[in-house]
Amino acid sequence: MFTYYGELSTELYNFTKPIGHSIGGDIEYYLERLKGTNGKILEAAVGSGRFLIPLLEKGYLVDGIDYSPAMLDSCRKRCKERGLNPNLYEGNLCSFTLPSKYEVIVIPTGSFCLIEKLEDAKDALKCFYKHLKPEGRVIIDLLIPIHWRTGEISTSTYPFSDEDGILIESKSVEMNWIDQYTLTHLKYEKWKKGKLVDTELQRFALRWYGVEEFKLILESIGFSEITCSADYCYRKQPTKETELITFEAVRK
C-alpha cells in the first residue's frame, strides 16, 4: 500500500531541496566538522545527492548508500550531469557490507530517525562501527518532535510549471510514546493539465531518542569520545526547545 521514497516523493524532494540546499545550516556545519579529513567518507541515507554533491565538489572522497532505488537513480543522474562518479550503493543501513573502511560516516538532517525500530537502529550503528577505521568518527543528526500535533492535517501545492505540479497531504497519525516514534501518512498527487496522473502514499515514521539514551546506545556499541551538539552549534547543550541534536562519536 505504501511506498518508501518512490518516484513522486523523490521528485518533490528534488524540487524543494535542490543540490546544495542547506537545511538549518547542516552543510556548513558538516563541512566545518570534516575539516582535515583526508580519507573516505560515507554518507548513509544519501538520498538524491543534496548533501553528497557539495562535499564531492569540495574535493572530499565520498561514497553513498541508500535504501531507495528512486533516490539513488536521481543521485546518479545528478552526479553524472556534474562530471562526478562516486560509489553509490543500494542497501539496508541495518545490514550492509561495503568494500571500504571510512574515516567518517555521516547521516545528516534526521535521516537516522527513519529507522523505526530500536533493534534495527542498533544494528545500523553496529554496521557503521564495522565500516569505520580505528579512530574513525560517526556524525549523526537526530530530530526531536517538539511541535507534534496528533490529528493535524495540512495540504501543500508545488507547481513545477503552468501545466503540472504535485499536491501533498500530510496527516499526523500517531505519537507512540512507548515505542518512541511519530507516524505521518503522506499522500502525493501528480497533476497535469488539470488531470490527476499519478498518486503515491508514504508511511513516514520517525523514531526519537532522549539525549542520555542515545549516548548509552553509542557506548554499548563501543563508541567513545561522544559529544552532543544542539542546532548545529558544536557542543551547545540541548534544551527542552531543541529540535535537532548532532551526536559525534569515535570508534575505539
ChimeraX attribute file (.defattr): number of C-alpha atoms within 10 A of each C-alpha:
attribute: neighborCount
match mode: 1-to-1
recipient: residues
	/A:1	6
	/A:2	13
	/A:3	15
	/A:4	17
	/A:5	21
	/A:6	16
	/A:7	19
	/A:8	21
	/A:9	23
	/A:10	21
	/A:11	17
	/A:12	19
	/A:13	16
	/A:14	19
	/A:15	13
	/A:16	11
	/A:17	16
	/A:18	14
	/A:19	17
	/A:20	14
	/A:21	15
	/A:22	15
	/A:23	13
	/A:24	12
	/A:25	13
	/A:26	18
	/A:27	21
	/A:28	13
	/A:29	15
	/A:30	16
	/A:31	15
	/A:32	11
	/A:33	13
	/A:34	18
	/A:35	9
	/A:36	8
	/A:37	13
	/A:38	12
	/A:39	14
	/A:40	17
	/A:41	26
	/A:42	26
	/A:43	21
	/A:44	25
	/A:45	25
	/A:46	27
	/A:47	26
	/A:48	29
	/A:49	26
	/A:50	21
	/A:51	24
	/A:52	26
	/A:53	22
	/A:54	16
	/A:55	19
	/A:56	17
	/A:57	12
	/A:58	9
	/A:59	10
	/A:60	19
	/A:61	18
	/A:62	21
	/A:63	21
	/A:64	23
	/A:65	21
	/A:66	20
	/A:67	18
	/A:68	21
	/A:69	19
	/A:70	19
	/A:71	25
	/A:72	23
	/A:73	17
	/A:74	18
	/A:75	24
	/A:76	17
	/A:77	15
	/A:78	18
	/A:79	18
	/A:80	12
	/A:81	10
	/A:82	10
	/A:83	10
	/A:84	14
	/A:85	15
	/A:86	17
	/A:87	12
	/A:88	18
	/A:89	18
	/A:90	17
	/A:91	17
	/A:92	16
	/A:93	22
	/A:94	17
	/A:95	13
	/A:96	15
	/A:97	14
	/A:98	11
	/A:99	5
	/A:100	13
	/A:101	19
	/A:102	22
	/A:103	22
	/A:104	26
	/A:105	25
	/A:106	22
	/A:107	20
	/A:108	21
	/A:109	21
	/A:110	19
	/A:111	18
	/A:112	23
	/A:113	23
	/A:114	16
	/A:115	19
	/A:116	19
	/A:117	15
	/A:118	17
	/A:119	11
	/A:120	15
	/A:121	19
	/A:122	17
	/A:123	16
	/A:124	20
	/A:125	22
	/A:126	19
	/A:127	18
	/A:128	27
	/A:129	25
	/A:130	15
	/A:131	22
	/A:132	23
	/A:133	18
	/A:134	14
	/A:135	14
	/A:136	21
	/A:137	26
	/A:138	24
	/A:139	21
	/A:140	21
	/A:141	23
	/A:142	26
	/A:143	19
	/A:144	20
	/A:145	17
	/A:146	11
	/A:147	8
	/A:148	12
	/A:149	14
	/A:150	14
	/A:151	13
	/A:152	11
	/A:153	14
	/A:154	11
	/A:155	12
	/A:156	10
	/A:157	12
	/A:158	14
	/A:159	14
	/A:160	12
	/A:161	8
	/A:162	8
	/A:163	11
	/A:164	16
	/A:165	18
	/A:166	21
	/A:167	17
	/A:168	20
	/A:169	15
	/A:170	18
	/A:171	18
	/A:172	18
	/A:173	18
	/A:174	16
	/A:175	20
	/A:176	11
	/A:177	9
	/A:178	6
	/A:179	12
	/A:180	15
	/A:181	22
	/A:182	22
	/A:183	18
	/A:184	21
	/A:185	17
	/A:186	22
	/A:187	19
	/A:188	21
	/A:189	20
	/A:190	20
	/A:191	17
	/A:192	17
	/A:193	10
	/A:194	10
	/A:195	10
	/A:196	14
	/A:197	11
	/A:198	13
	/A:199	15
	/A:200	19
	/A:201	20
	/A:202	18
	/A:203	16
	/A:204	20
	/A:205	19
	/A:206	23
	/A:207	25
	/A:208	23
	/A:209	17
	/A:210	11
	/A:211	14
	/A:212	10
	/A:213	10
	/A:214	15
	/A:215	19
	/A:216	14
	/A:217	15
	/A:218	22
	/A:219	15
	/A:220	12
	/A:221	16
	/A:222	15
	/A:223	23
	/A:224	17
	/A:225	11
	/A:226	17
	/A:227	16
	/A:228	23
	/A:229	17
	/A:230	20
	/A:231	19
	/A:232	19
	/A:233	14
	/A:234	17
	/A:235	15
	/A:236	14
	/A:237	13
	/A:238	17
	/A:239	8
	/A:240	7
	/A:241	10
	/A:242	14
	/A:243	15
	/A:244	19
	/A:245	25
	/A:246	25
	/A:247	20
	/A:248	23
	/A:249	23
	/A:250	22
	/A:251	24
	/A:252	14
